[in-house]
Amino acid sequence: MGKLSNPQETIRIIKKYDFSFQKKFGQNFLIDGRVLERIIDESGITEDDFVLEIGPGIGTLTQYLCEAAREVVAVEIDRMLIPILGETLGEYDNVSVINEDILKVDIAALSEEKNSGRPIKVVANLPYYITTPIIMQLFESGVPLESITIMVQKEVAERIQAHPGKKDYGALSLAVQYYADAQIVANVPPNCFMPRPKVGSAVIRLTRHSIPPVKVKDEKFMFRIIRDSFNQRRKTLVNGLYNAGGTGLTKEELAECIIQLGEKETVRGEALSLEQFALLSDIIRERV
């Protein structure tokens, strides 16, 4: 079996199995060996590591993961790909494939079974529509994580890494930065995929914080405040929080909380840092 980073090999496999690309699963297969090697390098995978791969497709990146890691579990939602993976990964004895929706997999139990509960590394090529739910489930589920190295749409990667005052900055930026250090490590043009997507992609590495960078009394409440603050981006923070109605406070009380934070009541959510949101949520929580 040849390497699937060779476009001719990818075409051969697709034709052999009469495979049809599923738009609903956002299927675009990598066909550039340099990008695949870069993902392996940036994810820091060693022969001691257990790796969870989400969305292996036909197994292009999986082949590289198997050669770098101790053991790989690949979770693929599309059952039409399972027989293909049986062939493309047939020569590797350190990989197993699970035909399941990753959002339904008990990853904590998997890490306990395969890695004795030690932190795992996650690698994925994620379609746009499911990127945020998967990232947030991985962080919020309490799964022991060392890092997540993912290929996503370039604009999503920029949103994840964005800082206060930038147009891309929002609830996703804050949520990810609470849990991890985010760094874009490679930009990947459309011609590296089959079929070619209409937009550019990027590889972003999320390295889990050993402890969160800010202290907050109620993590879930803080995330609710953050979501409410960005639901109506063009409105002031006071109006956004008041219109969301999650706190039960009057507009005047919310304004007092923001002034107590040290900001003007005309401030917008996109101007506040993670530290400020943590403090604001504690202030509002005291009022509530």
N, C-alpha and C positions, 0 to 999 in steps of 0.2 A: 504494500500500500504506500503510495507516494504522499508527500506533504500536500495538504490542501491549500497551502499558501501559493502553490502553483496554479494559476487560473485554469490551465488545461485539465488538471486533476479535478478541480471543483466542477467544471463543465461536464466531465466524464461521469462523475457521481450523480449529478443532477439529472442527466439524461438517462443513466442506467435505471434509476428509480422513478423516472417520470415525475420528478418532484415539482410541485407548483408553489411558488412563493405566496405566503399568506400575508396580505396587507395588515390584517387585524393583529398579527403578532410582530409587525415591524421588522420583517426578516431581510437583513442585508448582510451578506457573508464577506468577511475580510479576505482579501487576496493579495496582501502585501506582507512579505516575510519580515521586512525591516520594522514595520509597525508592530507586528506580533512579538518580535524580539524586544522591542522597546517596552511593551506592556509587561513582559516577564521581568525585565530589568527594573522597571519602576515599581513593580509590586513587591520587589525584594524577596521573591520566593526562593527557598532553599530546599535541599533534599530532606530536611527535617520537618517540613511543613505539611499540614493538611489544608487543602484548598477546596472551597465551595465555589463552583462556577454556576452562574445563573444564565440560562439561555445559550447553550453550547452550539445551537444550530446544527451544522453537519459535522462539527468537531474540529474546526480549523484551529482555534486557539487551544482547545482541549489537548490536542496533540503536543503542543509546546508545554502546556501545564504538566502533562504526564511525565515529560522528560526532565522537568525542573523540580517537581514536588515529590514528597513521600507518597501521598495519596490524594486523589481527586474524586469528589462527588459532583456530578453535573446534573442539574435539574432542568429538564426541558418540558415545556407545556404541550408542544405539538407532537401528537402520537405518530404522525406521518414521518417524523425524523428518527424515531427510535430504531427501525431496522437499518437506516443509513448509518447511525452512530455505531451500531453493532459491527459494521464493516470497517468504518474509518478508524475506530478505536480498538479493533480486534487484536492488534499486536501488543497492546498495553495491558499489563496485569494489575495496575495500581489505580484503576478507574472503575467507578460504577455510575450508572445512569438511572435517574429517577424520573419517570414520566408523570409530572405533577405541576400544578400551579405553585410557584415559590411562596406565594402568600398563604398557602395552606400547609406548608411543610413545617414540622417542628424542628427548627434549626438548632435549638438548645439541646434537644435529645440527640440530634445527629452529631453535634460537636462533642457531647459527652461520650457517645459510642465510638466515634472515630478518632477523637483527639484528647480523651480523658478530661474533657471540660476546659482544656487550655485554650487561650485565644486563637481563633482561626483567621485565615485570610480569605477574603471574598474577591472574586474577579467576575466581571460581567460586561456584556455588551447589551445595554438596555434600550428598548424602544421608548420614544418620548412619552407615550401615554401612561406608562407604568413606572417611570423613573422615581418620582417622588414617593409613591406608596411603598415601593420596595426599600428605598434608602431609609425611610422613617421606620418601617417595620424592623429592619435590621438593628437600628439604634435603640428603639423603644422597647424591644422584646427582652432586653437583658441578656442577649446572646453574647458570649465572650468573643469580642472582636479585636483583632490587632489593626487591620486595615481593610478598606474597600477600594479596589482599583477598577474603575468603570469607564466604558466608552459610552458617551451620551452625545446628544446634539450639542453643538458648540455653544449655542445660546443658553442651554441649561447649565453647562459647566460654568459659564460666565456668571450666571445667576447665583450658583452655589458659592462661588468665590467672591462675590461682590461685597463691597463695604459701604457704610452709611454715605448718603448723598449721591450714590450712583443710580442710574435709571434701572439697572438690573437688580438692585438691592431689594430684598423682600423677606417674606416669612420663611421661604426655603433657605435663603442665605443664613438667617439667624438660627434656624433649627439645626442645620448641619454644623455651623460653627460652634454651637453649644456642645456638640458631641465630639467634634473632630477638627483637626487642622486640614484645610482643603487647599490642594495645590494642583493647578492644571499642568500636566507634565508633557503633553504632546497634542498638537493639532493634526487632524487627519482629514485630508481632502476627499471629496466624493469618489474620485477614481480609484480609491483603495478598496472599494466594495463592489460586490455583485449581488443584485443589480445596484446601479449607482443611485444613492439617495439624492434628493434635490438640495440638501443643505450640508454644510460641513459638520464634522464631528470633532470631539476632543476627548482625550483620556484625562481623567481627574483622579487623583489619589486622596483618599480621606483616611488620615491616620488618627485613630481613636485617642482622645485625651485620657490619661490615667485618672484625672479628676477634672470635672467641668471647670472652665476658666472663670466662671462667676458663681457666687453663692446666691441662692434664691430659696425662699421658704416653701414655695409650692410650685414645682416644675410644671405641672399640667396647667395650673392657673396662668403662669407666665406665657406658655404657648398659646393659650386662649386669647390673652391680651394681645400678643403679637399678631395672631391671625385676624382678630377684629381690627387691629390698627391698619392692616393692609387690604382689607376687604374693599374699601373705597379709597384708593390711593390718592385721588385728587382732593379729597377732603382733609381738613385739619384733623389732628389726632383726637381732639375733644369730640368732634362730630362723628368720626369713625367709630370710636368706642361707644358713644351715646346711641348711635343708630343701630349698632350691633345688639345693644340691650343686654349683653351678658353680665354686666356688673350690677345692674339695678340702681346705679347712682344717677343723680341728676346731672345735667350738663355743667351746672355751676360747681358741683362737688368734684367732677372729673377735672375741671379747669384748675381747681385748688390743688388737686393731686399733682398735676403737671407743673404748676408753679412751685410746689414743694420739692419737686425733682430738680428745680433750678432752670426750667425752660419756660419760654413764653407760651401762653395758651393758644397761640396761632401756629405752633410748631406742627409739622407733619411727621408721621411715623417713620418715613424714610430717612429722617435726620438723626434718629436715635440709635445709639450703639447697643450691643447685647448687654453691656453692663448697665446702661440706663433702663433698658426694658426690664431687667431683673429687679432693679431698685423700684421702678414704677409699679411693677406687679405687687411688690411687697407693700408699697404705700396704699395702693387700691385695695389690696386684700385686708389691710388693717381697717379701712373704712367700711368694707363690706361686712 
